[in-house]
Amino acid sequence: MMFVTGGTERDVEEMNKRTVLITGGNRGIGLAIGTKFAQEGYAVVILDLPDEPSPEALQLVTSSGGAYFRCDISKKSVVDQVVGPILEQFGFVDVLVNNAGILRWKSVLDTTEEDLDTTFDVNVKGMYFVTQPIAHEMIKRKEGNIINMASMGGKWGGTLESAYCASKAAVIELTRVMAMEFGPSNIRVNSLCPGIIQTRIGEDAPKPSEYWLEKTPLGRLGKPEDVAEVAYFLASPAARYMTGQPINVTGGMIMY
């Protein structure tokens, strides 16, 4: 099922807007990134699993002239069905933010084949499936910007996060290869490595927030808006000579 705001036609002013496409943008970090880009004049298009957008996401796509599409990014056939209408309605995706991801708290010994498949299907394969058709259009235009959501865990593993950390390490390396392959077409690709951010994905974390506060030089946990500001910077002309970089947003929890 697909939900689209604003009908199928956009006026001249709307068509002249730049467009950001965000996977997993219905809440949390993805929603904060969309909000920041909307403040900067972008039309925000969200891909996510719920049949209907959250009230916050609905307000965001409506006010920005964007749209919400129900999409399971782990299935290539579903992604391909959605990308066509996005390009038809918006003409071009200026910035792609591959934000969707899942985390299952399991030890190495307890991680099942289904845990591995689901984690990598969403966190890695889904990134391929969404990027491929969008990058083809960016290459034709010789312009574009891609931001992949990695994690501190992709650099510094944590107990009970083996599948997640392995998938995010893969995202960091995938980003580097994308940067190498797409750079000649004037497309920049960077990844974000958030630390402990206050979102729903961490609500069932086995360690309390006090544990992480002691490891953070800035003395506070991150907010989705902290990541959103860096995401917008990476997409802006201010970062025009940056590509292939895994950027930490950790409050100093890790510094490499």
BELJO-V293372 format. One record per residue. RES is the residue in one small letter. SS is DSSP state (@ for helix, = for strand, . for the rest). BURIAL is b if it has 9 or more other ideal C-beta (glycine too) atoms within 8 Angstrom, else e. Layout:
res:ss:burial
RES:SS:BURIAL
RES:SS:BURIAL
//
This chain:
res:ss:burial
m:.:e
m:.:e
f:=:b
v:.:b
t:.:b
g:.:b
g:.:e
t:.:e
e:.:e
r:.:e
d:.:e
v:@:e
e:@:e
e:@:b
m:@:e
n:.:e
k:.:b
r:.:e
t:=:b
v:=:b
l:=:b
i:=:b
t:=:b
g:.:b
g:.:b
n:.:b
r:.:b
g:@:b
i:@:b
g:@:b
l:@:b
a:@:b
i:@:b
g:@:b
t:@:b
k:@:b
f:@:b
a:@:b
q:@:e
e:.:e
g:.:e
y:.:b
a:=:b
v:=:b
v:=:b
i:=:b
l:=:b
d:=:b
l:.:e
p:.:e
d:.:e
e:.:e
p:.:b
s:.:b
p:@:e
e:@:e
a:@:b
l:@:b
q:@:e
l:@:b
v:@:b
t:@:b
s:@:e
s:@:b
g:.:e
g:.:b
a:=:b
y:=:b
f:=:b
r:=:b
c:.:b
d:.:e
i:.:b
s:.:b
k:.:e
k:@:e
s:@:e
v:@:b
v:@:b
d:@:b
q:@:e
v:@:b
v:@:b
g:@:e
p:@:b
i:@:b
l:@:b
e:@:e
q:@:b
f:@:b
g:.:e
f:.:e
v:.:b
d:.:b
v:=:b
l:=:b
v:=:b
n:=:b
n:.:b
a:.:b
g:.:b
i:.:b
l:.:b
r:.:b
w:.:e
k:=:b
s:.:e
v:.:e
l:.:e
d:.:e
t:.:b
t:.:e
e:@:e
e:@:e
d:@:b
l:@:b
d:@:e
t:@:b
t:@:b
f:@:b
d:@:b
v:@:b
n:@:b
v:@:b
k:@:b
g:@:b
m:@:b
y:@:b
f:@:b
v:@:b
t:@:b
q:@:e
p:@:b
i:@:b
a:@:b
h:@:e
e:@:b
m:@:b
i:@:b
k:@:e
r:@:e
k:.:e
e:.:e
g:=:b
n:=:b
i:=:b
i:=:b
n:=:b
m:=:b
a:.:b
s:.:b
m:@:b
g:@:b
g:@:b
k:.:b
w:.:e
g:.:e
g:.:e
t:.:e
l:.:e
e:=:b
s:@:b
a:@:b
y:@:b
c:@:b
a:@:e
s:@:b
k:@:b
a:@:b
a:@:b
v:@:b
i:@:b
e:@:e
l:@:b
t:@:b
r:@:b
v:@:e
m:@:b
a:@:b
m:@:e
e:@:e
f:@:b
g:@:b
p:@:e
s:@:b
n:.:e
i:=:b
r:=:b
v:=:b
n:=:b
s:=:b
l:=:b
c:=:b
p:=:b
g:.:b
i:.:b
i:=:b
q:.:e
t:.:b
r:@:e
i:@:e
g:@:b
e:.:e
d:.:e
a:.:e
p:.:e
k:.:e
p:.:e
s:@:e
e:@:e
y:@:e
w:@:b
l:@:b
e:.:e
k:.:e
t:.:b
p:.:e
l:.:e
g:.:e
r:.:e
l:.:b
g:=:b
k:.:e
p:@:b
e:@:e
d:@:b
v:@:b
a:@:b
e:@:b
v:@:b
a:@:b
y:@:b
f:@:b
l:@:b
a:@:b
s:.:e
p:@:e
a:@:e
a:@:b
r:.:e
y:.:e
m:.:e
t:.:b
g:.:b
q:.:e
p:=:b
i:=:b
n:=:b
v:=:b
t:.:b
g:.:b
g:.:e
m:.:b
i:.:b
m:.:e
y:.:e
//
